[in-house]
Amino acid sequence: MLDCAGAAALLREWDQILVMSHASPDGDTLGSASGLLWGLKSLGKQVDFYCADPVPEKFSSLFEGLELGDFAPQHVMTVDVADKKLLGKETPQELKDRVELAIDHHATHVDFAQERWVEAESAATTELIYLLLQEMGVQVDSRMAACLYTGLTTDTGCFRYRSVTPRTHRIAAALMELGAPAGDINQQMFECKSKGQVEAERIAMDSLRFSSGGLVAVVQVPFSIFGRTGVSESDLDAIASLPREIQGVVLGVTLKEKEDGKVKVSVRANPPADASAVCSQLGGGGHQGAAGCSLGQVSLEQAQKTMEEVCATYLAQLGLL
């Protein structure tokens, strides 16, 4: 496995680089990709970007003005991708099989690239991208700083999660000194909701149910909610954190029904529970505090029953039941 210097050495030699983010992209994968793309461009390299799903509107500014190439990539890499299956079914298999470098911070990372730099102790992949740009001698400007700060704040819940380290705060401070508008970014990411978002959250929270003696809280998000409120799936990312915020809840579970009938599961955990330990039982993964997985084409009621049973078994193993 590579370290920062090894990853930088590779990228110094490469050109015509395709950077890929995971499907259903979040702030960390998009902040990492955009920050790296801007940095590579500053070194005179040709770059391109790929994601199986559209970039959510609230992150679109990260790519504004970025000139992407029109070429068959010589090199392919991923950022914040723990498993190549997370690139999405729409991603061509050829690209999945060509990944030469993976930069990631997930403890559940599956070795799928020719080379990888993985630091599970990092709170976000954007931490690693910042160190990488420094190692490569990139002059990080305010635009790059904003990209990296966006990934850092969104993947740490505005620096509230236990994954945050002193290095996380030092990097955030450095990005602010380089021109990242931290206050504006935090407000946009955490304190700016449309009326549709508020209504969708209200509908979803009406479905809140407890199990395992109140240790588990489950919320359902039916696909019909998007048509009713006019919001997109990415607009409801914050819902996943709400069940965990309830006093006494150890595992908060959010079930999102997809257009194809499958159910996406987001699990948030409070100590001593580990969200990734729950989701790994269903083919998913993530971090101790936050993880996810996908169920097949099942009803939300069946999905809830499945997750309540899985959570109960897991909590019994921990001795909490």
Salt bridges, closest charged atoms under 4 A:
ASP26 OD1 - HIS22 NE2 3.36
ASP28 OD2 - HIS105 NE2 3.40
ASP80 OD2 - HIS22 NE2 3.35
ASP80 OD1 - HIS105 NE2 3.46
ASP80 OD1 - HIS106 ND1 3.88
ASP97 OD1 - LYS84 NZ 3.33
GLU100 OE1 - HIS75 ND1 3.06
ASP104 OD1 - HIS106 ND1 2.59
ASP104 OD2 - HIS109 ND1 2.80
ASP111 OD1 - ARG116 NE 3.85
GLU119 OE1 - ARG167 NH2 3.45
GLU127 OE1 - ARG167 NE 2.91
ASP141 OD2 - ARG143 NH2 3.79
ASP155 OD2 - HIS105 NE2 3.16
GLU199 OE2 - ARG202 NH2 2.79
GLU201 OE1 - LYS193 NZ 3.01
ASP206 OD2 - ARG202 NH1 3.01
GLU233 OE1 - LYS258 NZ 2.80
GLU233 OE2 - LYS264 NZ 3.78
ASP237 OD1 - LYS256 NZ 3.72
